[in-house]
Amino acid sequence: MKYEKTNSYKPCLYNSGKNEFRPLVKNQDINSNGPLRLSPDGKSVLFFGSEKGKEKGQLYQVDIETGVASSVKTFIESEYFMRAFEWDNNGENIFYVNNNSIIKYNTQTGEEKTVYTGKKILDQPEILKLHKGKHLIFVEQENEKEELLKSISLENREVKTICKIDKKYSGFGFRKLVYFSPAEDFYFSVRKEKGSILYRIDEEGGEPKKLWETDKQITGLSVHPNNDKLTISVYDQELEIRKIENLKQEVEKAFAEG
């Protein structure tokens, strides 16, 4: 799955056998704002977005085979930028972050329950993750100097701090990525002013081990099932200054063609 960038973001499906992309949503003009979450049965995709001409954000569930999108939940305008959400293990409930709370929403009945309320829970979509079907991983800011990577048990609501993250990494278009490995480790990255740092930490917590530091921004992580390789995608940007001959004619030509 990927995004198609036009004047907005539209999720697409990629067929590796045919090397082809197609829009995930068919016959509906829906823009996506945030990540895609594949359902536990692999038959549908959940994403947050809005329909053209409508201001209210919604969670959509899209049938992969038919491309039909159904609204799971509509949010008022003040909640429009709610982005962090995750399926439960059986696909019956969705967890999402709103107003410093983690909410459990039943897709069948519409019932909502508050799982946890904190001081300042970050609602970035790369963070709220389901681990082993029993724990949610999230980040909470408790003071001005650091943020805490936390785990909450869905069985007894016990909250545990896995590690602390220096708040100095939060001011530069900050995004954190968290991934689990088959060997019970967490891999996570943080952005700094010029680049990113990749860490590994045991699921029980402790001191993070720095694995790699780069001057580029880490935008994706994936752990091989054998736990012996990491796939990392990075983002880089270059600035060019060019001299254009006959600028006036080129500008007039561009406006004429537009």
C-alpha positions as CSV (number, residue, x, y, z in Angstrom):
1,M,0.0,0.0,0.0
2,K,1.1,3.5,-0.7
3,Y,-0.1,7.1,-1.1
4,E,-0.7,8.8,-4.4
5,K,0.1,12.5,-4.1
6,T,-2.1,14.8,-6.2
7,N,-3.5,17.9,-4.5
8,S,-4.2,15.5,-1.6
9,Y,-3.2,12.0,-0.4
10,K,-5.1,9.0,-1.7
11,P,-4.2,5.5,-0.6
12,C,-3.3,3.0,-3.3
13,L,-2.8,-0.8,-3.5
14,Y,0.3,-2.3,-5.1
15,N,0.1,-5.6,-7.0
16,S,3.7,-7.0,-6.8
17,G,2.9,-9.7,-9.4
18,K,1.7,-7.3,-12.0
19,N,3.8,-4.3,-10.8
20,E,0.7,-2.2,-10.8
21,F,-0.9,0.4,-8.5
22,R,-4.6,1.0,-8.2
23,P,-6.6,3.3,-5.9
24,L,-7.6,1.6,-2.7
25,V,-11.0,3.4,-2.6
26,K,-13.2,3.2,-5.7
27,N,-16.0,5.6,-6.8
28,Q,-15.5,7.8,-3.7
29,D,-13.4,11.0,-3.4
30,I,-11.8,10.4,0.0
31,N,-8.5,12.0,1.1
32,S,-6.4,10.2,3.6
33,N,-4.7,12.0,6.5
34,G,-2.4,9.6,8.4
35,P,-1.4,6.0,8.3
36,L,-3.0,2.8,6.9
37,R,-3.9,-0.1,9.2
38,L,-4.5,-3.5,7.7
39,S,-7.2,-5.5,9.6
40,P,-6.2,-8.7,11.4
41,D,-8.0,-10.8,8.8
42,G,-6.2,-9.0,6.0
43,K,-9.4,-8.1,4.2
44,S,-9.8,-4.4,4.9
45,V,-7.8,-1.3,5.6
46,L,-8.5,1.4,8.2
47,F,-7.5,5.0,7.7
48,F,-8.4,8.5,8.9
49,G,-9.5,11.0,6.3
50,S,-12.3,13.1,4.9
51,E,-14.7,13.1,2.0
52,K,-14.4,15.9,-0.6
53,G,-16.6,18.8,0.4
54,K,-17.0,17.7,4.0
55,E,-15.1,19.2,7.0
56,K,-15.5,16.5,9.5
57,G,-12.8,13.8,9.8
58,Q,-13.8,10.2,9.8
59,L,-12.3,6.8,10.3
60,Y,-12.9,4.7,7.1
61,Q,-12.8,0.9,6.7
62,V,-12.2,-0.1,3.1
63,D,-12.9,-3.5,1.7
64,I,-9.7,-4.4,-0.3
65,E,-11.4,-6.5,-2.9
66,T,-14.3,-4.2,-3.7
67,G,-12.8,-0.8,-2.9
68,V,-15.9,0.2,-1.0
69,A,-15.3,2.6,2.0
70,S,-17.6,2.6,5.0
71,S,-17.5,5.3,7.7
72,V,-16.6,3.7,11.0
73,K,-16.8,6.8,13.2
74,T,-17.2,10.5,12.5
75,F,-15.4,13.2,14.5
76,I,-16.3,16.7,15.2
77,E,-14.2,19.5,13.7
78,S,-12.1,20.0,16.9
79,E,-11.1,16.3,16.6
80,Y,-10.2,16.5,12.9
81,F,-6.5,15.9,13.4
82,M,-7.0,12.7,15.4
83,R,-4.6,10.3,13.7
84,A,-3.3,7.6,16.0
85,F,-5.4,4.5,15.9
86,E,-5.0,0.7,16.0
87,W,-7.1,-2.5,15.7
88,D,-7.4,-4.9,18.5
89,N,-6.4,-8.6,17.9
90,N,-9.7,-9.8,16.5
91,G,-10.7,-6.7,14.5
92,E,-13.8,-5.9,16.6
93,N,-12.5,-2.9,18.4
94,I,-10.4,0.1,17.5
95,F,-8.2,2.1,19.8
96,Y,-7.6,5.8,19.2
97,V,-6.1,8.8,20.9
98,N,-8.1,11.9,21.7
99,N,-7.8,14.6,24.3
100,N,-5.0,12.9,26.1
101,S,-7.0,9.6,26.4
102,I,-6.8,6.2,24.8
103,I,-10.3,5.2,23.7
104,K,-11.6,1.7,22.9
105,Y,-14.3,1.9,20.3
106,N,-16.5,-1.1,19.4
107,T,-17.2,-1.1,15.6
108,Q,-20.3,-3.2,16.0
109,T,-22.1,-1.5,18.8
110,G,-20.5,2.0,18.8
111,E,-19.8,1.7,22.5
112,E,-16.7,3.6,23.7
113,K,-14.6,3.0,26.9
114,T,-11.7,5.0,28.1
115,V,-8.6,2.7,28.5
116,Y,-6.2,5.3,29.9
117,T,-6.0,9.1,30.5
118,G,-2.7,10.8,30.9
119,K,-1.1,14.2,31.1
120,K,-0.2,14.6,27.5
121,I,-0.5,11.6,25.2
122,L,1.0,12.2,21.8
123,D,-1.4,11.3,19.0
124,Q,1.2,10.6,16.3
125,P,0.1,7.7,14.2
126,E,3.5,6.0,14.2
127,I,3.3,5.3,18.0
128,L,0.0,3.7,19.0
129,K,0.7,0.0,18.4
130,L,-0.7,-3.3,19.6
131,H,2.0,-5.6,21.0
132,K,1.3,-9.4,21.2
133,G,-2.5,-8.6,21.2
134,K,-2.2,-7.7,24.9
135,H,-0.5,-4.4,25.2
136,L,-0.7,-0.9,23.6
137,I,2.5,1.0,23.1
138,F,2.3,4.8,23.2
139,V,4.2,8.0,24.1
140,E,3.3,10.3,26.9
141,Q,4.9,13.7,27.9
142,E,4.9,14.1,31.6
143,N,7.3,17.1,31.9
144,E,9.1,19.6,29.7
145,K,12.4,17.7,29.5
146,E,11.4,14.1,28.5
147,E,8.8,11.9,26.9
148,L,8.1,8.3,28.0
149,L,7.6,5.3,25.8
150,K,4.9,3.4,27.7
151,S,3.0,0.1,27.6
152,I,-0.5,-0.5,28.9
153,S,-1.9,-4.0,29.5
154,L,-5.4,-4.4,28.0
155,E,-6.2,-7.1,30.6
156,N,-5.5,-5.3,33.9
157,R,-4.8,-1.7,32.7
158,E,-1.3,-1.8,34.3
159,V,0.9,1.0,32.8
160,K,4.7,0.4,32.5
161,T,7.4,2.9,31.4
162,I,9.7,1.2,28.8
163,C,12.2,4.0,28.4
164,K,12.6,7.8,28.5
165,I,13.2,9.9,25.4
166,D,14.9,13.3,25.6
167,K,12.5,16.1,24.7
168,K,15.2,17.9,22.7
169,Y,14.3,15.5,19.8
170,S,10.7,16.8,19.7
171,G,11.1,20.2,18.0
172,F,12.1,19.3,14.5
173,G,9.0,17.9,12.6
174,F,9.2,15.2,15.2
175,R,8.1,11.7,14.4
176,K,8.9,8.5,16.2
177,L,8.6,5.0,14.7
178,V,8.2,1.9,16.8
179,Y,8.5,-1.7,15.5
180,F,8.6,-5.0,17.3
181,S,11.0,-7.8,16.4
182,P,10.5,-11.6,16.7
183,A,13.2,-11.6,19.5
184,E,11.0,-9.5,21.9
185,D,12.8,-6.3,21.1
186,F,11.5,-2.8,20.3
187,Y,13.2,-0.8,17.6
188,F,12.4,2.9,17.6
189,S,13.8,6.0,15.9
190,V,13.7,9.7,16.8
191,R,14.4,12.7,14.7
192,K,17.0,15.3,15.6
193,E,17.6,18.7,14.0
194,K,19.7,17.1,11.1
195,G,18.9,13.5,10.8
196,S,17.7,10.5,13.0
197,I,18.8,8.1,15.6
198,L,17.8,4.4,15.6
199,Y,17.6,2.6,19.0
200,R,16.9,-1.0,20.2
201,I,15.4,-1.8,23.6
202,D,14.2,-4.9,25.3
203,E,10.4,-5.1,25.7
204,E,10.9,-5.2,29.5
205,G,12.5,-1.8,29.3
206,G,15.9,-0.4,30.4
207,E,18.5,1.7,28.6
208,P,18.1,2.0,24.9
209,K,21.0,0.9,22.7
210,K,21.9,3.2,19.9
211,L,22.3,1.2,16.7
212,W,22.6,3.9,14.0
213,E,22.8,7.6,13.5
214,T,22.3,9.3,10.2
215,D,22.0,12.8,8.8
216,K,18.8,11.8,7.0
217,Q,15.3,11.4,8.3
218,I,14.2,7.8,9.0
219,T,10.7,7.4,7.6
220,G,10.2,3.7,7.8
221,L,11.4,0.6,9.6
222,S,10.7,-3.1,9.1
223,V,12.2,-6.1,10.9
224,H,12.9,-9.4,9.0
225,P,11.1,-12.4,10.4
226,N,14.5,-14.1,11.1
227,N,15.4,-11.0,13.2
228,D,18.8,-10.7,11.5
229,K,18.0,-7.8,9.2
230,L,16.4,-4.3,9.3
231,T,14.9,-2.5,6.3
232,I,15.1,1.2,6.8
233,S,13.8,3.9,4.5
234,V,15.1,7.4,4.8
235,Y,14.1,10.8,3.4
236,D,16.6,13.3,2.0
237,Q,16.2,16.7,0.4
238,E,18.5,18.8,-1.7
239,L,18.3,22.5,-2.5
240,E,19.4,23.7,-5.9
241,I,19.9,27.2,-7.2
242,R,19.6,27.4,-11.0
243,K,20.1,30.2,-13.5
244,I,17.3,30.4,-16.1
245,E,18.1,32.0,-19.4
246,N,15.2,33.9,-21.0
247,L,13.3,33.9,-17.8
248,K,10.5,36.3,-19.0
249,Q,9.8,34.1,-22.0
250,E,9.8,30.9,-19.9
251,V,7.4,32.4,-17.4
252,E,5.0,33.6,-20.1
253,K,5.1,30.2,-21.7
254,A,4.3,28.4,-18.4
255,F,1.3,30.7,-17.8
256,A,0.1,30.1,-21.3
257,E,0.3,26.4,-20.9
258,G,-1.4,26.5,-17.5
